[in-house]
Amino acid sequence: MAEPWIVGVLFSQTGITGFVEQTQLQATLLAIEEINAAGGILDRPIQPIIYDPGSEPEGYRRFATQLLADDGVSVIFGCCTSRCRKPVVPLVERRNALLFYSAIYEGFEYSPNVIYTGAAPNQSSVQLARYLINHHGKRFCFIGSDYVFSRESNRVMRELVEDMGGSVLSEAYLEIHSSRAAFDPVAHKIAALRPDVIFSTVVGINTGYLYEACRAAGLDSRTVPIASLTTSEAEVALMSREAAVGHITGAPYFHTVETPANRRFVAAYRRRFGPDAVTNMSAEAAYFQVHIFAGALGMTGRADPDSLVPAMLGLQVDAPQGRIMIDPDNNHTFLWPRIGRINDHGLFDILEESPSAVRPDPYLVSYRYAAA
Amino acid sequence: MATEPRNGKVRSPPASNKSLLRTLRDLHVLVAHPEDHDGEELVRQLRRIGCHTQIEWPLPVHHAIAADMVFCVTERRTFAQLAAHEGPRPYGLIAIVDYEDPAILDHMIDANVQGVVTKPIRPFGILSTLVTARATYRAEQRLQQKIVKLEDALRGRREIERSVRILMESLDLTEKEAYQTLQRRAMEQRQPLVAVANAMVQAHSLLTEIGITARRPSDK
């Protein structure tokens, strides 16, 4: 057996985002198995070293150091929240390694040592704001988990909403480890304000708490939908069906996307992880980024960023969401923004789809440029 | 803040710090650095941020610089030239530092740089330096303009006081009456108070020089 390509995988199986990172881990393994089944890369298989960082920054720092220093890997697939990516980025920079990051985030980052395959705000917030204003109204309440993603996403959403003639009635943040009970007073306050839309940047297991609390406070998704950039099929699985149905998410991928590549992806995912297994945006990005890596590695035969990154930039891949490409200017990915609404099966009915892949613009400060 | 002319056009700068961020994509940046790895890395990051960015080396002569911000490598002769420039500079200055020796530090202080980035250039931190340097530059400009205005006002105040004293002595008026005379005159002539005061002081010194002095009414 030829010597394998060793890669690091840092997706949590425990902690507040363990349930979604678990799907990223599975999608990563599925892609690796597909590549190995097809003969590996240059006749060498990919072999992952997997750690569970427990959804906390300290775990990511510790295991990223271990992967880079002790295990000697130069490529890591991993991280979900920005609070966990931030400690890893300087570590991969110092050792000139490469991180593949497959989650939506708030933008304002570029590292030559990171490939970003999730959506930047210009590929998510802009489309969502426009949809909400057009279909639901102009009066918004914001609720978020208290960390950088929520604060920055709300800044962007406020600017978009106000530019489109809307207003923000309230903006509240809860600690990222909040209890179910902490959401009740917030939901009641929102209900009293009678907004047209609740924009949520609550993440992790707290997502389910928010949707349940809103339902308990008498908020009806038909009149006051909760709109989110992070509530995927994985988060929906945390809630009762009644609390989930009718709410709206903006994302480049849903399990229900109808492309030949997605039919193949979903079928393979279900063969491997069970007939009821459901994919989501983070899993899809985790899946196609391994294929991008494999494509570049096949061209260069070297697993260091100085060889891989130039080969990857401009490389096109038929991802489940559509044909995607890494932007050579900023290491982010051209993606296909979509709007979905949760249906009775806990999946998303796709309401809108971008007619083309949208170029990533991670440093877009002002959204008056994006609205044009 | 005054408007800055560029290529014949007059651009009014943003009013608040919020719009300072919002106008990053209208910002013209000159990178005065050789086109090597560091220079290109810096240009790429500034373009990622969305600024209109050009690279040129050596630094063009002062009046040929049409940028809002200049990143300039701390080359001795260039910085000596920047430090020697007198009068207001129509752009903010960020030094690109590769040595921290005392002579270069002196030059940086003399050239009044608003920010520093260090070599080797890495993308992280460029945005922070750009934004804070721009804010510092604009705050300095606002203060400078305020100082010019205050100096003008102070000079005017002195002229008015002198003309009031002339009127008091020449016409035996109280200070209040003298001031009112001056004010009336300015109103009749539709001129600023300072201009009338100035004319009066000059006329008085001319007359005094040739020996004519106003007689007080009481000397009659």
Interface residues (C-beta under 8 A of the other chain):
Chain A: E93 F108 E109 Y110 S111 P112 D329 N330 D361 P362 Y363 L364 V365 S366 R368 Y369
Chain B: L21 R22 T23 L24 R25 R44 Q45 R47 R48 I49 G50 R122 P123 F124 L127
